[in-house]
Amino acid sequence: MSRIEKDFLGEMEIEDEAYYGVQSKRAAQNFMVTGVSISSELIHALGVVKKAVTTANMNLGYLGKEKAKAIIQAAEEVREGKFDDEVILDSVQGGAGTSINMNINEIIANRALEILGYEKGDYDRVHPNTDVNMAQSTNDVIPTAIRIATLRKIDGLIEATNLLDKRLIQKEEEFDDVLKMGRTQLQDAVPIRLGQEFGAYRKTVERFIDRIKEVRNDLTEINLGATAVGTGLNADPKYIELAIKELRKSTGLKLESTDNLIDGTQNTDIFVEVSGRLKTFASSLSKIANDLRLLDSGPKAGLNEINLPAVQPGSSIMPGKVNPVIPEMVNQASFQVLGNDQTITLASEAGQLELNVMVPVIVFNLLQSINILTNVNRIFAEKCIKDITVNKERCEEFVDRSVGVVTALNPHIGYAKACEVAKKSLREDRPVKEIILEEDIMDEEKLSQILNPVEMTEPGIAGKQLLPKEA
């Protein structure tokens, strides 16, 4: 069974059970691009927006109560996810999101008709544009919904990042007494504690939490009521106030009207800013993953200073091989976020005059990046960081064998003498400490104090007391 719907381009046959209508089906046929549907977060946010604006229009007397209540119920059902499958559009499309907006409008109109006891498609009674889209434009509805969806997803991202931070703090404390060799340019440098390395990772994560919270506040300014170009055409000023009040009540978010609706309609730089923070964090996560893969390398022919948890067999041909698959996943996910940021930047730059028509690809990539990092943080925290163990003897062996410890002796024996000791240590493959004692350069008590793990890995403390005094 089917029904015939029409728009100003002509008629089209629509499946009778479908809640979407002619404009949705036409758009679905036009934009078969990625094969990825509109994100559920955006769909649900649009349901929230439609409920708020309809409530405002009803309270101001622009919509009759019976019709408005049916639209409000339908919009609430969209928010609850009951009609996700009726959004039939590809994520990448032309029209600045008009197709997404109309898909939602048609779903709500047809569901409202059903609630009122009428047939789907009977738009003389409830119209997708006239009634559901009253006092709105795609150009204020879609940006508002994007902000709501992004805010909600960021809250989930912060929660997941806090979990990663917690796991790193635990490892920082657990490994605080493990002395190992620090490396610069992948060459031996000076000793460091493994807990200090994890503390640096933790600091990176905490910086991101602060940064994303900061930019989150800028997303609370919305342009609802701007309509087509930001002038508020067809929108009662009281409607704007009432609609935003309803949005705050429905979402629990501290939303407020931007002080310049024209700016809020044509510019998308806030999404570039958010994406930039995500990109920065993704690059840091990838660096941490790189470090863990190096520290875990081996187990016999690599560094093997730490053990990453074994989560699955690593080879289809080599028995017993285990790969660092979680850090590898973190790397690849980070690359995707970096690529998404480039797309968002280009799309934002491509805006022209009073509107940026590239909004669909912006929200597609932005929400994907947030989803990716949210999932990555949880997986990284629970399937990798949480169960990392250390090979303490291996770390100590590298320190004993390395000439890097000689750097700590520079203030006491001079750079030239330290170089001689370093060269002899490398040439004869003997520990620095053994050579120092053999050549009577320093007594064992003082040497032990200087080469104490805490002395070598903390600025100052007792080490200053050991420095030779000038005559």
N, C-alpha and C positions, 0 to 999 in steps of 0.2 A: 504494500500500500504506500502511496505517496501523495504529497500535496504540491500544489503549484504556488510558488512565491515569486514576487517580482520586485525589482528595483528600477531605477530610471534607465538602466541599460537593457532591461528586458526581463523575460520570465525564465524560471529554472525549476526543475523538478527536485523536491526535497523528500527524503524518506520520512514517512509519517511519524515514526517514533523519535526522530531527531529533534533535539531542542535548538540546535543551531539553525540558521536560516540562509537565505539566498546570498547575502554579502559574505558570510563565513565560507560557504561552499565555493563561491567564486574566487575568494582569496586563497583557499586551500589548493585550488587548481593552478593558481598563478605561481605560488611560491613553494615548489618542491625542491628544497635546497639542501639542508643538512640532514633531514630525517629525524631531527630532534624536536620534540614538541615543546610548547611553551612551558616554562617551569611552573610547578604547582604553587610555589611561593608567590609568584606574580599573579596567578589566577585567583588565589585566595585573597590577596591584597586588593585586587579589583572588586571582589565581592564586598569587602569591608567598605571601600570607597562608595560603591553604588548604594549600599545600605544607608550610609551617612548622608549622601546628597539627597536621596529620596525622602529620608526623614525630615531634612531641612525644608525641602519643597512642600511636603505635606503640612508641616507646622506653619509655614507661611501662607498656606491656602492655595498654592499653585497646582497641587494634585489632590484629587478627591481621596478621602480616607480609605475607602474600600479598595480602590485601585492601588493606592500607595502601600497599604499593608500587604497586599499580595506581592508587590514588587520587593518590598522589604524582606518578606519571608523567602522569596526566591534568591535574593542577594545573599541572605544568611546561609542558605543551602550551598551557594557557590563558595562562600567563605569556608564552609565545613568540608569542602572537597567532594561533594556529591556529584558534581558535573565536570570533573576534570577530563573525562573521556570525551566530552562534548566540545572541548576546545580542540579544534582539528587543524590548527595552523602550524606551520613550520616556524621555528624561532627567528629565522632571518627572513625579513620581508620588507618591501617598500611601504611607504605611506606613513612613516613616523609612528606606527603603532595603531593606526586607524582600524586595521583588520582585527587586531587583538581586542580593541575596545568594542567593535561591532559584534564580534563573536560573543563576548560577554553580554552585551545588550540584548542580542537575539535569544540567548539562553534564558536570561532573566525574564524577557517579555513572554516567551512561550511557556515558561514554568508558571508565571503569574496568570496567564490565560488559563492554564490547567487548574490552578488553585481556584480561580473564579468560576470554573465550570464551562469554559469555552474551548474551542478547538485550537490547536497550535496553528499559527499563521494568521489568525484573525486579528490583524494588526489595527483594524479600525477601533478595537476595544482597548488594547494595550499595545502601544507602538514602541519599537526599539529605540528610535531616535526621539520622537516627540515626548515620550513619557520617561523611559528608562534613562535617556541621555539628557534630560531636561537641565538647562542652565550649565551644561558641560561641553567640553571639547576634548578630543583625544589629547590635545596639547597641554591640558592641565590634569586630566585624569591619569594618563599613563605615567608622567613624571612623579605624581603623588604616590601612585601604587608602587612604583619602583623604589621610592624612598622607604615606604613602609616595609616592603619585602626585604630590602637591604638591611634596614635597622634590625629586623627580627633575625636575619641570618647572622649579622655581626654579633648579636648577643650569644648565639650558639657558638660562634667562633671563639669569642672571649672565654666562654666556659671550657671549651676543648683546649685552648692555649693555657689556661690556668692549670689544667691537668698535666700538660707537658711540663710546665714550670715546676709543679710539685714533684714530679719524678726526677727532674734534674737536680732539684734541691736535695732530694734523698741521696742521689749518687754523689753530689758534691760533699756531703757530710760523711758518707760511707767511705769514700776514697781519699779523705783528707790527709791520711798518714802515709799514702803511697807515693814514694819518691820515684821519679822517672826522668828520662832525658827529654828536655824540650828540644824542638827542632825548628830551625829557620831555613828556608830554601831546601827543605827536606834533608838538611845536614845537621849533625849534632850541634846543639847550641849550649845551653846551660840547664841545670836541673830545674824541674818544676814538679809540683805535686799533682797527681791525677785529679784530685778534688778541685784544684785550682782551674784545671782545664774545663771541668764540668761546670764550675762556677762562671766561667766566661760564657759558656753556652747558655746558662741560666740567665745571665744578664742580657743577652741578645733577645731572648724570649720576652723578658719583662719589659724591655724597651718597646717591643712591638705592642704589647698590651696597652702601654701608656699612649702610644701613637694612635692606635685604632680607636681607643676611647675618645681621644681628642677630636679626631675627624668625624666620629660618630655624631657628635653634637651638631655639626653643620648640616647633617642630613635631616634634622627635624624641621627645617624651614621648607614649607611646601607652597606650591603655586596654585592650589585649588581655588577656582573662581576666576582664574586668569582668562579662561576660555581660549579663543583661537590664537591671539597674538599677545596676550598679557594685558589687554585693555579692559577686560571684564565684561565684554559685550554680552548681553542677555542674562547677566548674573546680578541679582539683587545683592547689594552690599550686606544686608542682613543674612542672606543665604550663606555667604562666605563664612561669616562668624558662626552661624548655627552648624554648618557642615563640619567645620574644623572642631567645634565643640563635641559633636557626635563622634568624630574620628578619635579624638583623645579618649572619650569614654569607651569606645569599642576596642581600642588597641592598647590602652595603658601607656601610650607613648606621649611624650611632651611635645606634640606637634604645634607649630605656629605658622601663621601666614608670613611669607617673606615680605620684606618692606618694599620690594620692587618686583611686581608680578611680570613685567616685561623681561627683566633679567632672568627671573626664574623659569620663564618659558623658552627662551632662546639659547640659554647657556647650560652646558653640561659639565663644566669644569670640576664640580664636586665629585663626579664619578671618576674622573681622572685622578683626583686627589686620593680617593679611597683606594683605587687600584694601585696607585703608586706605593701606598703603605703596604698593600698585599705583596707587591713585587719585591719591595725591600726585604720583607720577612721571608719570602720564598727563597731569595738568594742566600739569606742567612741560614735557613733550614738546610739548603743544599750543601752549604759549606760544612755544617755540623755532620751531615750524612757522609760527606767525603772523608772527614777526619775519622769517623768511627770505622769506616771501611778500611782505612789505612792501619789504624791501631789494631784491628781484628785480623789483618792479613796474615796468611799462613795456612795452617797453623805451624808448619815446620819451616817453611821457606820465606816467612814474612816477619812482621814486627811481633804479632801475637802478644801484645801487651794486655789486651782485653779480650773477652769472649762475648760475642753477641749471641743471644739466645737462638737456638736452632728451631726454626718454625716449619721447615719442610725440607725434604731431600733436595740436593742441589744439582744433580746431574742425571741425565738419562743413560750415560755411558760409564761414568767414573763412580764406582761404589764408595759410599761413605762420605762423599763430598757434600759440604754444607756451604751455601752462599749467603752473603749479607743482603738478602732480598728485601728486607724492610728499608734499609738505607737506600738501596737502589730504587725502590718505589718512591721514596721521598725525593730523590734527585729528579726523576721523571715527572712527578707531579709538580715540582717547582718549575721545571722547564715550561710546562703547560701554562702556569700562572704568569710567567714572564712573557710568553707569547700572547696571552689574553690581554695583558697590559698594553702591549703594542697596538693591538686591534682597537682597544678602548680609546687610546690616545689619538689614533688616526680618525676614528669615528667622531670623536668630539671636535677635532679640528675641522672636520668636513661640514660643520653646521653653516648655514647661510641665512643671513638676515634674521627674520623673526622666529625661525624654527630650525632645530636640528633633526633632520629626518632619519638619522642613523641610530636613533634611540634603541630599536630592537636588537641590534648587534651589540650595543653597549650593555644592555641588561643581560643578554644571553651570556656574555663573557664575564661580566661582573659577578653575577650570582654563581656561575660555575666556579670561578676562582675562590669565592668564599666557601662554597661547598667542598671543594678540593682540599683547602687548607684546614677546614674543620675536621674532615675525615682523616687527613694525614696526621694532624696533631694527636688525635686519639689513638690511631694505630701506632704511631711512632712512640708514644708514651707507654702504651700497654704491651705492645708486642716486641719492643726493642729496649728502650731506656730502662724500664722497670727491672728487667732481669739480666742486665749486663753484669758480668763478673770480671775480676781482675786477676792477671797472672803476676802476682807481686814479685816473685823471684825473678821472673823475666825482666821486669822493670828495673829491679836492683842490679841485675847483671849488666844491663845496658849502661847504667850509671857508672858502675865499677870499671867497665871497659872503655868508657868514653874519655876523650881528652877535654871534653867540654867543662869538666869540673875545675880545670886549671884556671878558668876565668875568675873564679872566686879568690884565687891567690894573687891576682894582679896587684891589689893595693898593698900586699905584704911582701912580695918578692920582686915586684917590678915586671913590666910587660916583656922585656927582653929575656929575663930568666925564665918567665913562664913559657915563652915560645920554645926555649931550649928543652924544657921539660916535656912540652907537648910533642915536639918532634921525636924525642927519644922514646916517648910512650908509644907513638905510632910505629916507629921503626922497629922497636923490640917487642911490640905487642904486649906491653906490661902496663899495669895500672899506674896512674899518676901518683897516687898516694905512696906506692912502693918506691918509686924513684925519688920522691921528695925525702923520704926517710933514709933511703940508702945513701944519698948524697949529703945528708945532714943539713939540708936547707932549712928545716924547721923541725921542732920536736913534736913528738906524737900527740901530746896533750893539746897543744895549740892547733895543730893540723886537724885534729878531730873536732875541735870547736868550730873552726872555719868551714869544714866540710859537713857540719851538722845539717840535716835536711831542712830544719826550720831556718837556720842562718842563710842557707843558699836560696830559699824560696820566699823570703819575706824581706822587704826593704827595711834596713836599720836593725832594730832590736839589739841583741848583744854583740852583733858583728862590729858595730862602731867602736866598741870597747877594745877590740883586738887590733884596730888599725895602728900602725906605727906613728909615733908623735914626731913632729919636726923638731930638730935641734934648735 
